[in-house]
Amino acid sequence: MTTKNLLEHRSLLRPQLHPHVNGGLMHQYRHILKTIVVISISLFVASCTRTTVPLLPTTTAAAELPQVNPTPFMISTFEPSGMYAVVGIPEGEVLLLRNPAGITGSIVDELAYYERGITATGNVANLGSSIWMEIQTADGARGWVNSLNMTEDVSQEQFCEDARALLVLDNSLRSIQGQDGDLLSQIVNPRRGLIIRHDWWNPEVIVPADSLSGIFDDRDEAEWGLMSGGEFKIQGSFKDIILPLLEDTILNSPIVVCGDVPSGTTSRQVLWPTEYTSLNYFAIHRPAPEGGNDFDWRTWAFVFEYIDGEPFLTSIIHFHGDV
């Protein structure tokens, strides 16, 4: 488990495909209509629409899944657009477009963190441990960037209606409830691993894809950042620090939202990390208890990235009130 930036270098640089569960999501999609009826998050999720849904049984893993009546939302997939967007660049910094490939190449242009509509020419260059790709921007500038700074450009509307993404979310929640690292390892981004942020303002802790199978048993400690106020370090294992916060959210009748972060009373502004502007997400929100402490709410964003048109879980980000 390593603490570092999402990408190799936020201002300059910045993913062998891995099959999904049960031999690939395309195989699963052939049975999606049947699956959607019985998976625990079969629900109506529209773009930026809040929907209260039963997620997981709160007793044992062997408990029967709730029977959910089919809901009239569009179950769809889509053809990849072939377009890309910038990822991993915070507001205030830029991605440098270079020619030729490599950090010593001349600077051709600067791309902002929100740039979309980028086309890949198909040319790639392997430079040591990094892969650079040649791109053309919407304005016609042409040059090279580290491929980790590019992500497939998928609109929020497409993502929120993608049944495959719902299935990955369902498996994500099941893996947490059952502490099933093998399941989690099959749905996480194979290029980046799982990027965890204890708070949106804290640094990324990256669990490599090949380490995810043991994440629920690993007792190695990591530094997750600082408590609100910036004085006390958050240090401990995933099992001791992150897992209880996840369980507190997903096992307490949460609300599922696509493309928005529900929040509650807090002394600190809730902001979406600009590094992830081009990535889509579901938010799992546990509101403050009625009649209780208004600050006692919690939200986890499950962030997705598409690789060759298939959705993978890339990051989980924690938002909460100041209890």
N, C-alpha and C positions, 0 to 999 in steps of 0.2 A: 504494500500500500504506500503510495508516494504522494507527497504534497507538492503540487506544482501547477503551472498554468495549464489551461485546456490544450493549448498548442505550444509548439516549441518556443516561439518568441512572439509576443503579442503584437509588436510593432513592425516586425519584419517577416517572420515566417508563419508559418503555421504548418479513404483512409485506406484479399483475399477474403473474399466472401466466406461467410459461415452459414451453414444451413440453420433454419429455424426449427422449432419443435416438430417432431414427427415427420421429418423429411422435407420440410419446406412449407412456407405459407401458401404457395400456389396450390399445393396439394390440399392444404387445409381449406382454402377458399372454395374448392369444389364442394365442400360440405358445410359452407358457412351458414346457409339458411337454417340447417338443422342445428348447428352449433350455437348460433345466436339465441335460439330459444332456451337453451339450457345453461349457458354460461352465466355466472352470477352478475355480470354487469350488462346484461342485455337491457338496453335502455334507450330512451330518446335523447341523443346528444346532438344538439344543433349548435351551430357556431355561436359562441359566447352566450349560450343559454344554460342557466342553472337548473339542474334536475336532481331531485333527491331520489336516491336509488338504494336498494339493498345491495351491498357489495359482497360480503363474505359472511359465512356463518360465524357467530361469535363463540361457539362452543368448541367442539373438537374438529379436527380436520376430516374426520369420518362422517361428520354430520351431512345430512342431505342438502344439496343445493336448493335454494328456493326456486320453485317453479315460476317462471316469468312468462307472461303472455307476450306473444310477438307484438312489437310496437311499430307503428307505421312510419319509421324513418328510412331514409334512403340507404340501402346497403350497397356500397359501390367500391370499385377499385378504379384506377385511372392509369393511363399510359404516361410514363415519365416524359416530362416536357423537354428534357435535354438541356434545360437551363440550370444555372448555378447561382448561388448567392454567397456573399462574404460571411464568414463565421469566425468567432474567436477574437474579434477586435473590439476593445472597449471604446466607448465614446471618448473623443479627444485624441485618439490615435488613428493611424491609417495603415492600410495594407499597401506595400510597395509593389508595383508592377515592374518587373525587370526584364531586361534582354541583354545577353542570353540568360538562361536559367542559372540560379544560384545567387547567394547573397553578395557576390562580387559583381553581378551584372549591373549594367547601367539602369538607372531609374527612368522608366518610361512614363509612369503615371502614378497617382495615389488614389486608392479606393477607400471610401468611408465604410464604417461598420455596417451600414444598412443597405449597401449596394446589392441590387438584384439584376435579373435579366442578363446574366453573363453566359456566354457560350464557350464551350470547350472545343478547341480545334481538333482534338484527338491526338495531339503530340504530347508525349511525356518524356521526362528525363529522370533517370535514377541517379541521384547524387548522394553517395554514401547511404545513410539510413533514411534519407528523405526522398520523396517522389515529388517532382515539380511537374506542373501541367501548364500547357500554353492555353491562354484564354483570350477572348475578345469581349470587351465591355459593350454595354448598350450604346455608348458614345463612339464606338469604333476603335478604341485604343487596343493594341494587341501586345501581349507580353507574357511573362511567366510568373507563377506564384507557387508556393508550396501547396500541395494538394490538400493538406490539412486545414488550409484557410478557405477551402471551398466546400459547400454543401449543396446537395440537390435542392433546387428551388421548388417547394411545394406550398401551395396556398393554404391558408387556414381553413377555408371552406372545404377543400379537397381532403385535408387531414381529418377534420371533424366528422366527415362522412365516410371515412375509410374503415370498413369492418375489420380489416387486418390489424389496424392500429388498436382498435378496441380489444381484439383478441390478445395482442401483446400486453396491453394494460392489464387485462384480466389475469394473464399468466404472471405478470409482475407482482400483482397483489397476492396471488396464490403462493408464489415463491416466498414472499415475506411471511405470510400466515403460517405456512408449513416449514419455514426455514429450510427451503429446498434450494441449495446453491447450484445444483446441476440444472434445474429448470431455469434459474436466473441466468446462468451462463449461456444458455441457448438463445436468449432473446435480447441480450445486451450487445451494443455496438462492438463488433469484433475489431474495429480499427482503433477505437479510442478507449475501450473498456468502459467502466461505470464511473462517471464523474459525480462526486458527492459534495454538496455544500451544506454545512450545518446551518448556515444562514446565508441569505443572498449576498451579504456584504463580506462574508468570510471567504478565504481561499478555497480553491478546488482541492479535493483529495481524490486521487485517481486509483481505482482498483483495476489492475490490468485484466483483460479478458480471460487470460489463462489462470487467474487466481480466484475467479468468482465462485468456483465450485466449493471452496472452503471458507467463504466469507462469513458464514454464520457460526463457524467453529474457531476461526482465527482469533487468538487473543493478543496479537501484536497491537501495540498502541500506536495511534497516529495523533498528530496535532490538527485539530479541526478549526482552529482560529481562536478568536477572543470573544468572551461574553460581551453583550451589549454594554457599552461604556468603555470597553477597551483595556481593562486592567487584568482580568483573570483568563488564563489559558484554558481552552477546552481540550482535554487530553484523555485518551482511552481507546479501547477497541471499538470496532463497528458494533459488536454485540452489546457492549455496555453503554455506548453513547448514542448511536444512531437508531438501532433497532427499537428501543423502547419508544422513541419519538414517532417512528413509523407506525408501530402497533397502536399507540394512543390515537392515531388519526384514522387508520383504516378499519379498526375494530369497534368504532363508536358511531355508527350510523352517519357516515360523512355524506357530503354533497359532492357530486362530480361535475366539473365545469371544463369546457373545452375552450382554450385560448384566452382565459382570464384568470386572475389570481384573486379569489375571494379573501377578504381580510376582516378584521374586527378592530376594536379599540386598541390603539398602540401609541406609544410615545415616539416611535421611530417610523418615518415614512416607509411604506412598502413599495419597493421599486423592482422592476424586472431587470436582471443584469443585461446590459447592452451587448455583451459578448454573444448572447444567445438570441439576438433580435430576429434572425432568419430561421430559427428552429421553432417547431410547434410543440404543444404540450397539453396534457390533461392536468387539472389541479384537483386534488383530493382534499376537501375542506371539512374540518370538524369545528363547528361553531362553538362559541362560549356557552356553557350550560345556562339554561334559563334560570334566572334568579341568582346566578352565581357571579363569579368574577368576570367582568366584561373583557378583561385582558387575556382570559384563559381560552384562547382559540389557537388553532394550528392548521396549517396548510402545507401539503407537499406537492410540488410540481414534478410530474413525470415527463421529462423532455425527450423528444424523439428526433431521430435523424433517418433519412432515407438513403439506402445504399442500393444502387441499381434498381430503384423503384420499390424496394421493400423496407418497411418501417422497423427500426430497432430502437430499443431504449438506450439513451445516451447519458442522461444525467437525472439526478433527483436533487431538488432544491427545497430547503426548509424555510418557511415563513411562519412567524408566530408573534403573539403579543408579549408584553413585558410582565410576566407574572412574578 
